[in-house]
Each structure stands twice: as C-alpha cells, then as structure tokens.
Amino acid sequence: MNRISYVGYDAAHPVDFRYDIPEGFHNYLLVLTTTPALFRVSGVTSEYPAHTAILYPPYHAIWYGAAGKQYGNHWIRFSSDESFVTKFPQYAVPFSVSDPEYCRSLFQLLTWEASQMVTPLRGSADSDTDSPVRKKNPSWLHPVSSETNLIISQLLRILFYKLHDDLMNTEGSFHDHELLALRRKISAAPQLPWNTSDMAKELHISVGHLQLIYKQKFGISCMDDVISFRLFRARDLLTYTTHSVAEIAAQCGYNNTEHFCRQFRKNTGLTPGQYRKRSS
C-alpha cells in the first residue's frame, strides 16, 4: 500500500537554498532536480547536473541544495510497502534521469490526483522545512478515496519502473528506447492481450531476439513481465476496490478466474480473498 504525505512539482528555491535533515523522515523522500544541485553522499558534497534523482529511505540523513544559482525540483514524500520501492536498487545516491519531461508529467499527475477531494492542511509538525518557499501546486494530504489511491499507486509504480530503468541503463543497446517504450505500454495496460509475436513486430525483430534482449535488459522474460504487471494491478484492485475476484480477473486480462487465482497464489502465497483480508 502507498500513502503520500506531501507532493509537489516545479519547486523553485533561491541560490542559498539548503535542505538539511540529519535524522531523515519516517517515510521515503524522492527528489528529481530541474537544475544543477549539490548533494551530500557519505559526508562528501558534490555538484550534480539537472535531471538528477535521489531516493532517501526512512530515517536516512538528507542533505541537498542549490549549486550557486536558483534551485528547482519535483518531490514526493510517501510511505510504501511495495517491492518496487522497498527493493529499489539504490538509496541516497544520486543518478541521472532520461526523459525528464515524462517524469515531470508523472509528478504533475500525482500532485493532481492527490489533491482531489482533500483540504489543504495548514502547518503541522510533519510539514516540510522548505515550506517558506512553496512549490507550484503542492499538496498536504488527508486520506483520499479508493479510486484515487488506486490511480496514485499505479502512477508511483510507473514512475519507479522508469527510474529503475534509468538506474540500470548504463551502456545501452540499439533497441533500448524501443524496449523501454514497450515496457511502459505493458505497465500502463497489462490487461491487454499481449503476446511475444505482436511485441516483436512492433520492434521489427524476431520473437527469439526480442526474448533475448528483453531479458538481458530487464532481467525478466516478456510474458513473465506481463504477468507481473497484471498481478500488481490485481493487488491494487483488491486493496482499493470492492470488485469481486472474477471482475478483477477480467480487468487484469484473465479470461479464466481459476487461472488468475492460481497465478496470484503462486506469486503472493495467498489467494485473492486472503490478500484482500490482509490488506483491509
């Protein structure tokens, strides 16, 4: 389950901006810069270029700031027990992000979704210390509806898969861009009738070559990835909606409810009904 505490995009801060929280927060902080910035890693302060991301885990020291000129970023503080967050391969170390406009759009959508049906909170003990220079469209959040929680969870997952891909993408290959685009489509609509033949045609390569380079790139086969994204969606629907198991199976691309239940139990160790009870 994911819970956003604060989120904002297009934050703007003066040239002397510093954000120093030695004890960290009780939840995660994700920052994506829009300008060059200073980050302190293992006691060493260094300058990093614009479009740098960093994920701070709970209770980890936080230090970043402006690098001699106006500083800008998108950011989100949140709690999560999802593996795409808890098993993220790198904490508290900056890394470069490709396609920053795409990431900005995700932060923007997260801010808009989290702002729906909530009332802004005026100062609290948990408020951000950068609040005197508030960013564009921030949200200080109360609990929101199940539908909004579902959308937020899906947006976070898309964002984190994008960041994970950026972190893992070092040398790259000729088909990297096409593979990343394909995986984004799968993650956004796993319920579609995906098959390796159509995927290969989209990349203008053979099925065998697709299966090889996809697993090399993401560490998982094409169809196993489809199943993984379908089951992520199923877990969200079980957590945030009251749809029946049969309805959820259909919404996740399964024509056979029993097959869905077998795959779900194989993946989670629980039946859909057991998972729903545990998450309630």
Secondary structure, DSSP 8 states (H G I E B T S, - for coil): -EEEEEEEEEEEE-TT-EEEETT--SSEEEEEESS-EEEEETTEEEEE-SSEEEEE-TT--EEEEESSS-EEEEEEEEEE--HHHHT-S--SS-EE-S-HHHHHHHHHHHHHHHHTT-------TTS-TTGGG--SS-EE-----HHHHHHHHHHHHHHHHHHHHHHH-SS--TTHHHHHHHHHHHHH-TTS---HHHHHHHHTS-HHHHHHHHHHHHSS-HHHHHHHHHHHHHHHHHHH----HHHHHHHTT-S-HHHHHHHHHHHHSS-HHHHHHHH-
